Amino acid sequence: MNKQYGKLFPGVDLRGIGEFYNFCRMSPIDFEFLLNKIEPMIKKETKGIVTDRYYLFKISTPTISLMVPEVCKAINIVLKEQIKLPETPEQWIPIEEGFRKKFPRCVGAIDGKHIVIKSPEHRGSEYYNYKGTYSIVLMALVDSDYRFIFADIGGQRRISDGGIFHNYLLWQKIITNTVNLPPDTPLPGREKCIPYVIGLSHYVEM
């Protein structure tokens, strides 16, 4: 591994899987998969491995500011089908089966994560949060194996989690009854019909 990635990551000790994961936030296998997917869409292979640790690659900040959006766009294109909300009641059932043992009728765990950003020009305190930084919010729904089945980003951190959720596409699908969850059914041994639900990640045991 060290020989394979030594040229791409100069000055970084990647002799073990743990070191690689800690630096890249993914396994070598996932890295190779992603790099092979986006390589035809980017000009240089090194673009696929730029991080905020720009000093390791001797690449200027202005150059990175051009490269990162290009790489992100490529990743979005090649992986957009990997994160797909079920479209029919039948497609929700396998997800519920993953939660069934600990949380019957749950079809996903949802949570938000604020992503620190530089304050956009002429936006004042619009993206200012309680931690004293500027951020936007990533809201994601995952299955029992932590796989993303829905993600949306762009909410302002100063708005509550509930307020952010109400601005996202998933909520619009829920209130317009177009999310296509399975019909209410009784739990085993019971007669009362129970609806399928989305749980907060804090309370859903995977």
Backbone hydrogen bonds in HBPLUS format (Angstrom, degrees):
<---DONOR---> <-ACCEPTOR-->    atom                        ^
c    i                          cat <-CA-CA->   ^        H-A-AA   ^      H-
h    n   atom  resd res      DA  || num        DHA   H-A  angle D-A-AA Bond
n    s   type  num  typ     dist DA aas  dist angle  dist       angle   num
A0005-TYR N   A0001-MET O   2.99 MM   4  6.16 157.4  2.04 156.0 159.8     1
A0006-GLY N   A0002-ASN O   2.77 MM   4  5.32 122.2  2.11 136.2 148.5     2
A0008-LEU N   A0005-TYR O   3.09 MM   3  5.15 119.7  2.48  97.1 112.2     3
A0009-PHE N   A0005-TYR O   2.85 MM   4  5.96 154.6  1.91 160.1 166.8     4
A0012-VAL N   A0009-PHE O   3.26 MM   3  5.71 153.3  2.33 139.1 136.2     5
A0020-PHE N   A0016-GLY O   3.12 MM   4  6.42 161.9  2.15 152.0 157.0     6
A0021-TYR N   A0017-ILE O   2.89 MM   4  6.11 166.3  1.91 155.6 159.3     7
A0022-ASN N   A0018-GLY O   2.93 MM   4  6.04 158.7  1.98 146.6 152.8     8
A0023-PHE N   A0019-GLU O   3.11 MM   4  6.28 147.9  2.21 143.6 151.1     9
A0024-CYS N   A0020-PHE O   2.85 MM   4  5.97 172.7  1.85 161.2 163.5    10
A0025-ARG N   A0021-TYR O   2.63 MM   4  4.77 139.0  1.80 136.0 142.9    11
A0031-PHE N   A0027-SER O   2.89 MM   4  6.13 156.5  1.94 153.1 160.6    12
A0032-GLU N   A0028-PRO O   2.95 MM   4  6.12 163.0  1.98 149.2 152.5    13
A0033-PHE N   A0029-ILE O   2.97 MM   4  6.20 158.2  2.02 147.2 153.6    14
A0034-LEU N   A0030-ASP O   2.92 MM   4  6.11 166.0  1.94 151.5 154.5    15
A0035-LEU N   A0031-PHE O   2.84 MM   4  5.98 165.5  1.86 153.6 158.4    16
A0036-ASN N   A0032-GLU O   2.93 MM   4  5.98 162.8  1.96 147.8 152.3    17
A0037-LYS N   A0033-PHE O   3.14 MM   4  6.31 143.7  2.28 138.7 148.5    18
A0038-ILE N   A0034-LEU O   3.04 MM   4  6.34 158.2  2.09 155.3 159.7    19
A0039-GLU N   A0035-LEU O   2.87 MM   4  5.63 137.7  2.05 148.0 157.7    20
A0041-MET N   A0038-ILE O   2.82 MM   3  5.32 146.0  1.93 118.2 129.3    21
A0042-ILE N   A0039-GLU O   3.39 MM   3  5.53 162.5  2.42 107.4 112.1    22
A0047-LYS N   A0044-LYS O   3.05 MM   3  5.70 155.8  2.11 116.0 122.8    23
A0048-GLY N   A0045-GLU O   3.02 MM   3  5.80 151.4  2.10 121.3 127.7    24
A0049-ILE N   A0046-THR O   3.10 MM   3  5.55 165.4  2.12 114.0 118.6    25
A0056-LEU N   A0053-ARG O   3.03 MM   3  6.01 164.6  2.06 130.8 134.0    26
A0057-PHE N   A0054-TYR O   3.03 MM   3  5.56 148.9  2.13 113.6 122.0    27
A0064-ILE N   A0060-SER O   3.01 MM   4  6.35 160.5  2.05 152.8 158.5    28
A0065-SER N   A0061-THR O   2.90 MM   4  6.14 151.9  1.98 152.5 160.5    29
A0066-LEU N   A0063-THR O   3.05 MM   3  5.34 144.0  2.19 103.7 114.1    30
A0067-MET N   A0063-THR O   3.01 MM   4  6.31 149.5  2.10 145.9 155.5    31
A0068-VAL N   A0064-ILE O   2.88 MM   4  5.84 177.6  1.88 162.2 161.4    32
A0071-VAL N   A0067-MET O   2.96 MM   4  6.25 157.9  2.01 158.5 165.0    33
A0072-CYS N   A0068-VAL O   2.84 MM   4  6.04 167.5  1.86 160.2 164.0    34
A0073-LYS N   A0069-PRO O   2.92 MM   4  6.02 155.9  1.98 144.5 150.8    35
A0074-ALA N   A0070-GLU O   3.08 MM   4  6.32 154.1  2.15 141.1 148.0    36
A0075-ILE N   A0071-VAL O   2.87 MM   4  6.17 160.8  1.91 155.6 160.7    37
A0076-ASN N   A0072-CYS O   2.94 MM   4  6.12 159.8  1.98 148.2 153.6    38
A0077-ILE N   A0073-LYS O   3.06 MM   4  6.28 150.7  2.15 144.3 151.7    39
A0078-VAL N   A0074-ALA O   3.04 MM   4  6.31 166.7  2.06 156.3 158.8    40
A0079-LEU N   A0075-ILE O   2.97 MM   4  5.92 143.8  2.10 148.7 157.4    41
A0082-GLN N   A0079-LEU O   2.83 MM   3  5.23 153.7  1.89 114.4 123.4    42
A0091-GLN N   A0088-THR O   3.06 MM   3  5.32 131.7  2.30 104.2 116.6    43
A0092-TRP N   A0089-PRO O   3.16 MM   3  5.32 141.3  2.31 100.8 111.5    44
A0095-ILE N   A0092-TRP O   3.07 MM   3  5.42 125.5  2.38 107.0 121.0    45
A0096-GLU N   A0092-TRP O   3.08 MM   4  6.43 157.8  2.13 154.6 161.4    46
A0097-GLU N   A0093-ILE O   2.93 MM   4  6.19 150.7  2.02 153.9 162.8    47
A0098-GLY N   A0095-ILE O   3.10 MM   3  5.34 133.0  2.33 100.6 112.6    48
A0099-PHE N   A0096-GLU O   3.04 MM   3  5.28 133.7  2.27 102.9 115.1    49
A0100-ARG N   A0096-GLU O   2.89 MM   4  5.83 127.4  2.17 146.2 162.1    50
A0102-LYS N   A0099-PHE O   3.05 MM   3  5.88 132.8  2.28 126.5 136.4    51
A0103-PHE N   A0099-PHE O   2.66 MM   4  5.28 160.0  1.70 166.1 164.5    52
A0106-CYS N   A0103-PHE O   3.21 MM   3  5.81 148.2  2.32 141.2 140.4    53
A0197-VAL N   A0105-ARG O   2.80 MM  92  6.15 159.2  1.85 154.1 160.5    54
A0107-VAL N   A0197-VAL O   2.78 MM  90  5.99 160.8  1.82 168.7 173.0    55
A0199-GLY N   A0108-GLY O   2.87 MM  91  6.19 155.3  1.93 172.6 165.3    56
A0109-ALA N   A0142-VAL O   2.99 MM  33  5.40 158.7  2.04 148.1 154.9    57
A0142-VAL N   A0109-ALA O   2.93 MM  33  5.40 161.9  1.96 147.6 152.2    58
A0110-ILE N   A0199-GLY O   2.82 MM  89  6.23 154.7  1.89 157.6 166.3    59
A0201-SER N   A0110-ILE O   2.98 MM  91  5.31 160.7  2.02 143.6 140.1    60
A0111-ASP N   A0140-ALA O   3.14 MM  29  5.83 152.3  2.22 156.0 164.5    61
A0140-ALA N   A0111-ASP O   3.00 MM  29  5.83 167.6  2.01 171.7 172.6    62
A0113-LYS N   A0138-LEU O   2.81 MM  25  5.17 147.9  1.92 142.8 153.7    63
A0138-LEU N   A0113-LYS O   2.81 MM  25  5.17 175.4  1.81 152.3 152.5    64
A0115-ILE N   A0136-ILE O   2.69 MM  21  5.35 170.5  1.70 169.7 172.7    65
A0136-ILE N   A0115-ILE O   3.03 MM  21  5.35 149.6  2.13 141.9 146.2    66
A0117-ILE N   A0134-TYR O   2.81 MM  17  5.52 163.4  1.84 133.6 138.0    67
A0126-GLU N   A0123-ARG O   3.04 MM   3  5.69 162.2  2.07 141.1 145.6    68
A0128-TYR N   A0125-SER O   3.05 MM   3  4.93 166.4  2.06 108.1 111.9    69
A0135-SER N   A0127-TYR O   2.90 MM   8  5.61 154.7  1.97 151.4 155.1    70
A0129-ASN N   A0133-THR O   2.84 MM   4  5.74 161.0  1.88 173.0 178.0    71
A0132-GLY N   A0129-ASN O   3.06 MM   3  5.71 164.3  2.09 120.0 123.6    72
A0137-VAL N   A0155-GLY O   2.84 MM  18  4.94 137.6  2.02 133.7 143.9    73
A0154-GLY N   A0137-VAL O   3.15 MM  17  5.60 145.1  2.28 134.2 144.5    74
A0139-MET N   A0152-ASP O   2.78 MM  13  5.30 174.1  1.78 171.2 172.3    75
A0152-ASP N   A0139-MET O   2.86 MM  13  5.30 151.3  1.94 154.0 162.4    76
A0141-LEU N   A0150-PHE O   2.87 MM   9  5.02 162.4  1.91 142.2 144.3    77
A0149-ILE N   A0141-LEU O   2.83 MM   8  5.74 172.6  1.84 160.6 159.0    78
A0143-ASP N   A0147-ARG O   2.95 MM   4  5.45 148.0  2.05 140.7 149.2    79
A0146-TYR N   A0143-ASP O   3.04 MM   3  5.29 153.8  2.11 119.3 118.9    80
A0159-ILE N   A0156-GLN O   3.15 MM   3  5.81 160.5  2.18 117.2 123.0    81
A0164-ILE N   A0160-SER O   2.90 MM   4  6.20 155.5  1.96 153.9 161.0    82
A0165-PHE N   A0161-ASP O   2.92 MM   4  6.12 163.1  1.95 149.7 154.3    83
A0166-HIS N   A0162-GLY O   3.11 MM   4  6.32 151.0  2.20 143.5 150.5    84
A0167-ASN N   A0164-ILE O   2.94 MM   3  5.30 149.6  2.03 108.4 118.1    85
A0168-TYR N   A0165-PHE O   3.12 MM   3  5.33 162.9  2.15 109.5 114.9    86
A0172-GLN N   A0168-TYR O   3.32 MM   4  6.69 158.0  2.37 148.1 154.5    87
A0173-LYS N   A0169-LEU O   2.98 MM   4  6.29 150.1  2.07 151.6 159.7    88
A0174-ILE N   A0170-LEU O   3.01 MM   4  6.31 147.1  2.12 143.9 153.4    89
A0174-ILE N   A0171-TRP O   3.06 MM   3  4.94 115.6  2.50  90.9 106.9    90
A0175-ILE N   A0171-TRP O   2.94 MM   4  6.23 168.9  1.95 162.9 162.7    91
A0176-THR N   A0172-GLN O   3.12 MM   4  6.08 138.1  2.30 136.1 146.5    92
A0178-THR N   A0173-LYS O   2.82 MM   5  4.89 159.0  1.86 151.6 154.3    93
A0177-ASN N   A0174-ILE O   3.12 MM   3  5.07 158.5  2.17 102.3 107.9    94
A0185-THR N   A0194-ILE O   3.23 MM   9  5.35 149.7  2.32 141.7 134.5    95
A0194-ILE N   A0185-THR O   2.86 MM   9  5.35 169.9  1.87 114.0 117.0    96
A0190-ARG N   A0187-LEU O   2.96 MM   3  5.37 154.8  2.02 144.5 141.6    97
A0203-TYR N   A0200-LEU O   2.95 MM   3  5.67 149.3  2.05 121.9 129.6    98
